[in-house]
């Protein structure tokens, strides 16, 4: 067997991908001069070979990280010597660095690591690191290519320091600066965002719920210079004045989406503000109606009128209605929008009448995606049923992506007849809807699960047969096999088959495979031949 130096650098790097515990391997590469030289050669030849490093706290119980409470700096699990040594060896190739640290030696080692990147860092995340504002500025000056920055949460970063960071890192596209400790916390759009013209999103949040931006002159000035294409209003109360300050600016003319947020904080967009946005933002194509204000059917009528009055092809294409008090009539008014392609109904006060509301409007001819979640469910006698969903799919000729979901406790009354559900699936598949096979890990043995097992055919020969779990009661599963037979098996035995074979439930999924289009998590009633 040859010695270490006889193994090419690329082979060692490839083998490292399959090392289950990389910590000892990294320690070896940092401690061995030969390995350090190999890393340096690799980085010189391929600058992106070592791209990401993270220094995090110790594991508290084997499953969760031991973060300090109250958003305070958290001590790093790695020693200061480890951080510094890894920086010497791998620093030149690192592009993304995320780290915490509380003690002075650990923080000093982090600063050393940053400087070892030779200005190559593009992402720096120091949310739980005990880095003072003046030291943060020095680190940013050492990273002129920085694009993403998350500042320490506990430190009050003066606006003068933020402006200096903008000068040191002109390529920044995303930055998070805490308002902790400020007497009058304001949003980035009202303060420092104008110094970062390359920001992707213009934030109107100040860290408090239902914040209402009021510095209109500053907002207007920022909108004139920013290149942002998104408006972050999560948890804000946006008034007509704010939208009017944006109308006619390059930012307002560039905006394509409004109201969509990644968080769960209550957002309030006033009636007049939304109408003004429809009139004043010429490229607005996607609009989400939040659930914390009452708009009424007149709003949706005005929305459809304004969208249809735009030049052909420039109206709304994506509409999400999350207003808690929105009714079937509101949906009917909204579905008058011509050219609407995506419709989301989330938590609204609706019944199965939404099917007629959708089919009765111009949108029925153009809809390709419909998502119905947490609305029109049992125990209401007007709950949305599988047969209603089938009629919706049949009445929208271009529809090929459907997401219909309600909690299991509310599924009684949805009448998920197996034949009807199969018709929905087949119709969507014929239109190009994809069917993915995904395992159900939370409840491996459930009604509708597909099972595959070997059966003897005589002598030592076997054949594979597929079946479907029809019911699960008292520790027994009733399985209908493809050969026409029906057997009862213990749940533990079926679970073993599923583990061995990796059988999975077939569920329709939209484009990203993360959210099922049709979710059947029900129990089967043989007497009525229905799923509940």
ChimeraX attribute file (.defattr): number of C-alpha atoms within 10 A of each C-alpha:
attribute: neighborCount
match mode: 1-to-1
recipient: residues
	/A:1	4
	/A:2	6
	/A:3	6
	/A:4	11
	/A:5	10
	/A:6	8
	/A:7	10
	/A:8	10
	/A:9	16
	/A:10	11
	/A:11	9
	/A:12	13
	/A:13	14
	/A:14	10
	/A:15	9
	/A:16	14
	/A:17	9
	/A:18	9
	/A:19	11
	/A:20	8
	/A:21	9
	/A:22	12
	/A:23	10
	/A:24	10
	/A:25	13
	/A:26	15
	/A:27	13
	/A:28	14
	/A:29	19
	/A:30	21
	/A:31	14
	/A:32	11
	/A:33	12
	/A:34	13
	/A:35	19
	/A:36	18
	/A:37	15
	/A:38	20
	/A:39	22
	/A:40	18
	/A:41	13
	/A:42	18
	/A:43	20
	/A:44	13
	/A:45	10
	/A:46	11
	/A:47	16
	/A:48	14
	/A:49	15
	/A:50	17
	/A:51	18
	/A:52	16
	/A:53	16
	/A:54	11
	/A:55	17
	/A:56	20
	/A:57	19
	/A:58	16
	/A:59	12
	/A:60	10
	/A:61	8
	/A:62	8
	/A:63	7
	/A:64	10
	/A:65	12
	/A:66	17
	/A:67	19
	/A:68	12
	/A:69	8
	/A:70	8
	/A:71	12
	/A:72	17
	/A:73	23
	/A:74	22
	/A:75	24
	/A:76	23
	/A:77	16
	/A:78	15
	/A:79	15
	/A:80	20
	/A:81	12
	/A:82	15
	/A:83	21
	/A:84	20
	/A:85	18
	/A:86	21
	/A:87	24
	/A:88	18
	/A:89	23
	/A:90	24
	/A:91	28
	/A:92	25
	/A:93	25
	/A:94	26
	/A:95	22
	/A:96	18
	/A:97	22
	/A:98	19
	/A:99	20
	/A:100	26
	/A:101	28
	/A:102	16
	/A:103	14
	/A:104	12
	/A:105	13
	/A:106	24
	/A:107	23
	/A:108	18
	/A:109	21
	/A:110	26
	/A:111	20
	/A:112	19
	/A:113	23
	/A:114	25
	/A:115	22
	/A:116	22
	/A:117	20
	/A:118	15
	/A:119	20
	/A:120	22
	/A:121	27
	/A:122	20
	/A:123	22
	/A:124	22
	/A:125	19
	/A:126	21
	/A:127	25
	/A:128	27
	/A:129	27
	/A:130	25
	/A:131	26
	/A:132	15
	/A:133	17
	/A:134	11
	/A:135	14
	/A:136	20
	/A:137	21
	/A:138	14
	/A:139	21
	/A:140	23
	/A:141	19
	/A:142	21
	/A:143	22
	/A:144	21
	/A:145	19
	/A:146	24
	/A:147	19
	/A:148	19
	/A:149	23
	/A:150	17
	/A:151	23
	/A:152	25
	/A:153	22
	/A:154	20
	/A:155	21
	/A:156	16
	/A:157	22
	/A:158	13
	/A:159	12
	/A:160	10
	/A:161	14
	/A:162	21
	/A:163	18
	/A:164	14
	/A:165	22
	/A:166	23
	/A:167	16
	/A:168	20
	/A:169	23
	/A:170	16
	/A:171	18
	/A:172	23
	/A:173	18
	/A:174	18
	/A:175	21
	/A:176	15
	/A:177	22
	/A:178	18
	/A:179	21
	/A:180	14
	/A:181	11
	/A:182	11
	/A:183	7
	/A:184	7
	/A:185	16
	/A:186	21
	/A:187	23
	/A:188	22
	/A:189	26
	/A:190	23
	/A:191	16
	/A:192	18
	/A:193	27
	/A:194	24
	/A:195	19
	/A:196	26
	/A:197	20
	/A:198	19
	/A:199	22
	/A:200	17
	/A:201	18
	/A:202	27
	/A:203	20
	/A:204	25
	/A:205	23
	/A:206	24
	/A:207	17
	/A:208	14
	/A:209	14
	/A:210	18
	/A:211	21
	/A:212	20
	/A:213	20
	/A:214	15
	/A:215	16
	/A:216	17
	/A:217	12
	/A:218	18
	/A:219	24
	/A:220	23
	/A:221	16
	/A:222	25
	/A:223	25
	/A:224	17
	/A:225	17
	/A:226	22
	/A:227	20
	/A:228	21
	/A:229	18
	/A:230	20
	/A:231	21
	/A:232	17
	/A:233	26
	/A:234	24
	/A:235	22
	/A:236	23
	/A:237	19
	/A:238	24
	/A:239	18
	/A:240	16
	/A:241	15
	/A:242	20
	/A:243	22
	/A:244	17
	/A:245	18
	/A:246	23
	/A:247	19
	/A:248	16
	/A:249	19
	/A:250	17
	/A:251	23
	/A:252	26
	/A:253	17
	/A:254	17
	/A:255	20
	/A:256	18
	/A:257	19
	/A:258	21
	/A:259	19
	/A:260	18
	/A:261	15
	/A:262	7
	/A:263	10
	/A:264	8
	/A:265	14
	/A:266	16
	/A:267	24
	/A:268	24
	/A:269	22
	/A:270	19
	/A:271	17
	/A:272	16
	/A:273	18
	/A:274	22
	/A:275	17
	/A:276	16
	/A:277	20
	/A:278	23
	/A:279	16
	/A:280	18
	/A:281	23
	/A:282	19
	/A:283	16
	/A:284	23
	/A:285	20
	/A:286	19
	/A:287	20
	/A:288	20
	/A:289	26
	/A:290	22
	/A:291	20
	/A:292	15
	/A:293	18
	/A:294	15
	/A:295	19
	/A:296	15
	/A:297	18
	/A:298	13
	/A:299	18
	/A:300	24
	/A:301	19
	/A:302	15
	/A:303	21
	/A:304	20
	/A:305	16
	/A:306	16
	/A:307	24
	/A:308	18
	/A:309	14
	/A:310	14
	/A:311	9
	/A:312	10
	/A:313	12
	/A:314	15
	/A:315	23
	/A:316	26
	/A:317	21
	/A:318	19
	/A:319	21
	/A:320	19
	/A:321	22
	/A:322	20
	/A:323	22
	/A:324	19
	/A:325	16
	/A:326	24
	/A:327	18
	/A:328	21
	/A:329	20
	/A:330	24
	/A:331	25
	/A:332	24
	/A:333	22
	/A:334	28
	/A:335	25
	/A:336	24
	/A:337	27
	/A:338	24
	/A:339	22
	/A:340	25
	/A:341	20
	/A:342	20
	/A:343	23
	/A:344	17
	/A:345	24
	/A:346	23
	/A:347	19
	/A:348	22
	/A:349	18
	/A:350	24
	/A:351	19
	/A:352	19
	/A:353	18
	/A:354	23
	/A:355	21
	/A:356	17
	/A:357	20
	/A:358	25
	/A:359	20
	/A:360	16
	/A:361	17
	/A:362	17
	/A:363	23
	/A:364	26
	/A:365	19
	/A:366	18
	/A:367	25
	/A:368	20
	/A:369	20
	/A:370	22
	/A:371	17
	/A:372	22
	/A:373	18
	/A:374	16
	/A:375	22
	/A:376	27
	/A:377	25
	/A:378	19
	/A:379	13
	/A:380	13
	/A:381	12
	/A:382	15
	/A:383	22
	/A:384	25
	/A:385	21
	/A:386	21
	/A:387	18
	/A:388	19
	/A:389	21
	/A:390	18
	/A:391	14
	/A:392	21
	/A:393	26
	/A:394	16
	/A:395	17
	/A:396	19
	/A:397	15
	/A:398	18
	/A:399	24
	/A:400	22
	/A:401	25
	/A:402	24
	/A:403	18
	/A:404	19
	/A:405	21
	/A:406	19
	/A:407	13
	/A:408	12
	/A:409	11
	/A:410	17
	/A:411	23
	/A:412	19
	/A:413	19
	/A:414	24
	/A:415	20
	/A:416	23
	/A:417	18
	/A:418	15
	/A:419	13
	/A:420	17
	/A:421	19
	/A:422	13
	/A:423	16
	/A:424	20
	/A:425	22
	/A:426	14
	/A:427	18
	/A:428	22
	/A:429	15
	/A:430	10
	/A:431	14
	/A:432	13
	/A:433	20
	/A:434	18
	/A:435	18
	/A:436	15
	/A:437	13
	/A:438	16
	/A:439	16
	/A:440	15
	/A:441	9
	/A:442	7
	/A:443	11
	/A:444	18
	/A:445	22
	/A:446	23
	/A:447	22
	/A:448	22
	/A:449	23
	/A:450	21
	/A:451	23
	/A:452	20
	/A:453	17
	/A:454	12
	/A:455	11
	/A:456	10
	/A:457	10
	/A:458	8
	/A:459	6
	/A:460	6
	/A:461	9
	/A:462	12
	/A:463	10
	/A:464	10
	/A:465	13
	/A:466	15
	/A:467	21
	/A:468	20
	/A:469	24
	/A:470	23
	/A:471	22
	/A:472	19
	/A:473	10
	/A:474	7
	/A:475	9
	/A:476	16
	/A:477	23
	/A:478	19
	/A:479	24
	/A:480	19
	/A:481	19
	/A:482	12
	/A:483	9
	/A:484	7
	/A:485	9
	/A:486	15
	/A:487	12
	/A:488	15
	/A:489	15
	/A:490	14
	/A:491	19
	/A:492	13
	/A:493	13
	/A:494	21
	/A:495	17
	/A:496	13
	/A:497	16
	/A:498	20
	/A:499	13
	/A:500	11
	/A:501	12
	/A:502	14
	/A:503	21
	/A:504	20
	/A:505	20
	/A:506	19
	/A:507	19
	/A:508	24
	/A:509	22
	/A:510	19
	/A:511	12
	/A:512	7
	/A:513	15
	/A:514	8
	/A:515	14
	/A:516	22
	/A:517	27
	/A:518	20
	/A:519	16
	/A:520	24
	/A:521	19
	/A:522	18
	/A:523	21
	/A:524	21
	/A:525	13
	/A:526	10
	/A:527	6
	/A:528	9
	/A:529	14
	/A:530	17
	/A:531	24
	/A:532	19
